Amino acid sequence: MSKKAESPPPNFEQALERLETIVESLERGEMPLGDSIKLFEEGVTLARRLEGELSDAEIKVEALLRDTRGNESIAPLTLPEDDA
């Protein structure tokens, strides 16, 4: 069984959609352990990539909100915590 490893989706939204698909597949628990581990590994890689992209975006947004003296012109972006 020679499956070609999937490359990460090219943009944030596609990567997030793929991660959601992976989570749904793993939650069903219907595949063999080896396949589940490979899928889990792909999910972890995607989650780390997405976390990094979100962190970078937050830094950029906060930098844009600062005025020329380094003071915040408005409150920094805060995201609601996930209650899950």
N, CA, C and O of each residue as an XYZ file, in Angstrom:
336
protein
N       0.843     -1.174      0.000
C       0.000      0.000      0.000
C       0.888      1.237      0.000
O       1.403      1.641      1.042
N       1.061      1.825     -1.158
C       1.955      2.962     -1.298
C       1.158      4.241     -1.541
O       0.874      4.611     -2.680
N       0.813      4.894     -0.460
C       0.091      6.156     -0.580
C       1.081      7.300     -0.532
O       1.999      7.310      0.288
N       0.887      8.261     -1.414
C       1.729      9.446     -1.434
C       1.302     10.355     -0.287
O       0.111     10.622     -0.126
N       2.247     10.831      0.509
C       1.938     11.727      1.624
C       1.329     13.016      1.080
O       1.833     13.607      0.125
N       0.232     13.438      1.712
C      -0.415     14.668      1.277
C       0.403     15.868      1.734
O       0.902     15.907      2.858
N       0.531     16.852      0.836
C       1.213     18.077      1.234
C       0.215     18.954      1.971
O      -0.990     18.852      1.739
N       0.707     19.823      2.864
C      -0.209     20.676      3.613
C      -1.014     21.572      2.675
O      -0.493     22.045      1.665
N      -2.277     21.802      3.009
C      -3.076     22.698      2.175
C      -2.405     24.059      2.059
O      -1.738     24.500      2.994
N      -2.577     24.744      0.902
C      -1.834     25.970      0.651
C      -2.255     27.190      1.461
O      -1.446     28.102      1.634
N      -3.473     27.243      1.958
C      -3.827     28.437      2.719
C      -4.460     28.075      4.056
O      -4.801     26.919      4.306
N      -4.609     29.073      4.900
C      -5.087     28.869      6.258
C      -6.445     28.173      6.284
O      -6.636     27.206      7.021
N      -7.378     28.660      5.488
C      -8.734     28.122      5.510
C      -8.766     26.662      5.079
O      -9.487     25.852      5.661
N      -7.981     26.327      4.056
C      -7.932     24.939      3.600
C      -7.270     24.043      4.647
O      -7.697     22.907      4.859
N      -6.234     24.556      5.296
C      -5.566     23.786      6.343
C      -6.512     23.545      7.512
O      -6.541     22.450      8.074
N      -7.278     24.555      7.877
C      -8.241     24.414      8.973
C      -9.323     23.401      8.606
O      -9.714     22.577      9.432
N      -9.801     23.466      7.375
C     -10.818     22.512      6.916
C     -10.272     21.080      6.964
O     -10.971     20.156      7.381
N      -9.027     20.908      6.536
C      -8.412     19.572      6.575
C      -8.281     19.091      8.011
O      -8.544     17.922      8.297
N      -7.881     19.970      8.913
C      -7.749     19.599     10.319
C      -9.102     19.169     10.884
O      -9.179     18.185     11.620
N     -10.155     19.887     10.551
C     -11.493     19.519     11.017
C     -11.895     18.140     10.493
O     -12.503     17.353     11.218
N     -11.559     17.853      9.250
C     -11.852     16.544      8.665
C     -11.091     15.445      9.393
O     -11.636     14.371      9.651
N      -9.835     15.715      9.723
C      -9.015     14.748     10.446
C      -9.616     14.464     11.818
O      -9.727     13.307     12.224
N     -10.002     15.515     12.526
C     -10.580     15.343     13.861
C     -11.853     14.492     13.787
O     -12.048     13.582     14.593
N     -12.709     14.798     12.815
C     -13.946     14.023     12.653
C     -13.646     12.551     12.377
O     -14.306     11.670     12.926
N     -12.658     12.284     11.532
C     -12.289     10.899     11.209
C     -11.766     10.171     12.436
O     -12.127      9.022     12.688
N     -10.915     10.846     13.198
C     -10.355     10.217     14.392
C     -11.424      9.990     15.455
O     -11.393      8.979     16.157
N     -12.363     10.913     15.580
C     -13.426     10.766     16.573
C     -14.331      9.579     16.252
O     -14.859      8.944     17.165
N     -14.516      9.273     14.975
C     -15.338      8.115     14.593
C     -14.669      6.817     15.035
O     -15.354      5.853     15.376
N     -13.343      6.785     15.033
C     -12.601      5.621     15.493
C     -12.799      4.376     14.658
O     -12.756      3.268     15.194
N     -13.013      4.520     13.371
C     -13.315      3.380     12.523
C     -12.134      2.865     11.710
O     -12.284      1.891     10.972
N     -10.968      3.488     11.820
C      -9.844      3.056     10.996
C      -8.818      2.311     11.846
O      -8.806      2.437     13.070
N      -7.964      1.539     11.191
C      -6.927      0.797     11.912
C      -5.974      1.744     12.660
O      -5.817      2.909     12.295
N      -5.360      1.221     13.690
C      -4.478      2.015     14.543
C      -3.373      2.711     13.751
O      -3.119      3.896     13.965
N      -2.728      2.010     12.860
C      -1.632      2.613     12.080
C      -2.097      3.803     11.260
O      -1.415      4.826     11.192
N      -3.263      3.666     10.637
C      -3.817      4.770      9.858
C      -4.199      5.935     10.766
O      -4.007      7.101     10.422
N      -4.742      5.596     11.928
C      -5.118      6.643     12.896
C      -3.902      7.434     13.347
O      -3.963      8.656     13.480
N      -2.808      6.743     13.578
C      -1.585      7.424     14.023
C      -1.054      8.343     12.932
O      -0.629      9.461     13.223
N      -1.071      7.896     11.694
C      -0.619      8.742     10.581
C      -1.500      9.980     10.451
O      -1.010     11.087     10.232
N      -2.791      9.775     10.587
C      -3.727     10.888     10.490
C      -3.537     11.851     11.660
O      -3.584     13.069     11.487
N      -3.322     11.291     12.852
C      -3.077     12.122     14.030
C      -1.824     12.964     13.842
O      -1.803     14.145     14.189
N      -0.785     12.357     13.294
C       0.471     13.075     13.040
C       0.233     14.242     12.072
O       0.741     15.343     12.283
N      -0.533     13.995     11.023
C      -0.855     15.063     10.077
C      -1.632     16.173     10.780
O      -1.393     17.357     10.541
N      -2.563     15.778     11.648
C      -3.349     16.762     12.389
C      -2.505     17.625     13.304
O      -2.705     18.837     13.382
N      -1.562     17.003     13.997
C      -0.676     17.756     14.888
C       0.161     18.750     14.079
O       0.339     19.896     14.491
N       0.666     18.313     12.943
C       1.451     19.199     12.074
C       0.613     20.390     11.627
O       1.071     21.532     11.670
N      -0.620     20.118     11.197
C      -1.505     21.203     10.770
C      -1.841     22.137     11.925
O      -1.842     23.356     11.759
N      -2.128     21.569     13.098
C      -2.477     22.395     14.256
C      -1.328     23.332     14.624
O      -1.554     24.500     14.942
N      -0.114     22.828     14.581
C       1.058     23.667     14.889
C       1.225     24.771     13.849
O       1.527     25.916     14.186
N       1.027     24.414     12.586
C       1.127     25.419     11.511
C       0.074     26.507     11.702
O       0.382     27.696     11.618
N      -1.154     26.103     11.955
C      -2.242     27.067     12.134
C      -2.012     27.943     13.361
O      -2.266     29.146     13.324
N      -1.531     27.339     14.446
C      -1.239     28.107     15.655
C      -0.172     29.164     15.377
O      -0.270     30.295     15.854
N       0.834     28.794     14.613
C       1.886     29.741     14.248
C       1.364     30.874     13.384
O       1.731     32.032     13.579
N       0.508     30.542     12.431
C      -0.061     31.574     11.564
C      -0.950     32.522     12.359
O      -0.930     33.730     12.126
N      -1.725     31.985     13.291
C      -2.575     32.838     14.125
C      -1.733     33.751     15.015
O      -2.057     34.925     15.197
N      -0.664     33.208     15.559
C       0.226     34.004     16.399
C       0.858     35.139     15.593
O       0.928     36.275     16.061
N       1.313     34.828     14.387
C       1.892     35.852     13.520
C       0.872     36.936     13.183
O       1.190     38.125     13.183
N      -0.356     36.511     12.897
C      -1.410     37.472     12.565
C      -1.720     38.370     13.758
O      -1.928     39.572     13.592
N      -1.753     37.800     14.950
C      -2.027     38.587     16.149
C      -0.933     39.640     16.370
O      -1.226     40.785     16.717
N       0.310     39.248     16.169
C       1.426     40.182     16.313
C       1.303     41.321     15.306
O       1.524     42.481     15.654
N       0.957     41.005     14.078
C       0.800     42.031     13.043
C      -0.341     42.983     13.380
O      -0.204     44.197     13.229
N      -1.469     42.435     13.837
C      -2.623     43.272     14.187
C      -2.264     44.208     15.332
O      -2.564     45.401     15.278
N      -1.623     43.673     16.367
C      -1.238     44.510     17.498
C      -0.255     45.592     17.075
O      -0.331     46.719     17.563
N       0.671     45.265     16.170
C       1.626     46.268     15.686
C       0.905     47.367     14.913
O       1.253     48.542     15.027
N      -0.087     46.988     14.135
C      -0.837     47.981     13.373
C      -1.675     48.893     14.261
O      -1.978     50.026     13.887
N      -2.043     48.401     15.426
C      -2.880     49.193     16.328
C      -2.070     50.179     17.171
O      -2.645     51.052     17.822
N      -0.772     50.049     17.165
C       0.073     50.958     17.955
C       0.308     52.259     17.176
O       0.473     52.245     15.956
N       0.320     53.374     17.898
C       0.629     54.634     17.217
C       2.147     54.803     17.139
O       2.882     53.927     17.595
N       2.616     55.880     16.586
C       4.046     56.073     16.348
C       4.867     56.182     17.626
O       6.079     55.972     17.587
N       4.251     56.501     18.747
C       4.984     56.595     20.013
C       5.033     55.273     20.756
O       5.575     55.203     21.859
N       4.474     54.221     20.166
C       4.497     52.919     20.820
C       3.327     52.711     21.760
O       3.247     51.677     22.423
N       2.419     53.669     21.832
C       1.234     53.497     22.665
C       0.152     52.817     21.859
O       0.082     52.951     20.637
N      -0.677     52.096     22.554
C      -1.779     51.451     21.861
C      -2.860     52.489     21.594
O      -3.291     53.211     22.493
N      -3.284     52.544     20.347
C      -4.313     53.511     20.005
C      -5.705     52.988     20.367
O      -6.617     53.765     20.647
N      -5.852     51.669     20.357
C      -7.070     51.039     20.846
C      -6.667     49.765     21.566
O      -5.512     49.347     21.489
N      -7.592     49.153     22.255
C      -7.274     47.945     23.012
C      -6.793     46.846     22.075
O      -7.296     46.724     20.958
N      -5.823     46.042     22.517
C      -5.348     44.940     21.680
C      -6.456     43.914     21.450
O      -7.388     43.783     22.244
N      -6.324     43.215     20.372
C      -7.279     42.181     20.021
C      -7.249     41.073     21.058
O      -6.183     40.554     21.390
N      -8.408     40.713     21.566
C      -8.508     39.554     22.458
C      -9.551     38.619     21.870
O     -10.626     39.042     21.445
N      -9.214     37.366     21.856
C     -10.118     36.367     21.309
C     -10.800     35.628     22.452
O     -10.178     35.381     23.486
N     -12.067     35.273     22.281
C     -12.757     34.538     23.339
C     -12.129     33.172     23.524
O     -11.682     32.552     22.559
N     -12.094     32.704     24.752
C     -11.557     31.384     25.041
C     -12.555     30.342     24.582
O     -13.767     30.549     24.654
N     -12.038     29.225     24.110
C     -12.895     28.114     23.688
C     -13.365     27.384     24.931
O     -12.545     26.983     25.756
N     -14.665     27.203     25.080
C     -15.228     26.577     26.271
C     -15.187     25.057     26.225
O     -15.632     24.398     27.165
N     -14.658     24.490     25.138
C     -14.671     23.035     24.992
C     -13.800     22.339     25.953
O     -13.720     21.111     25.937
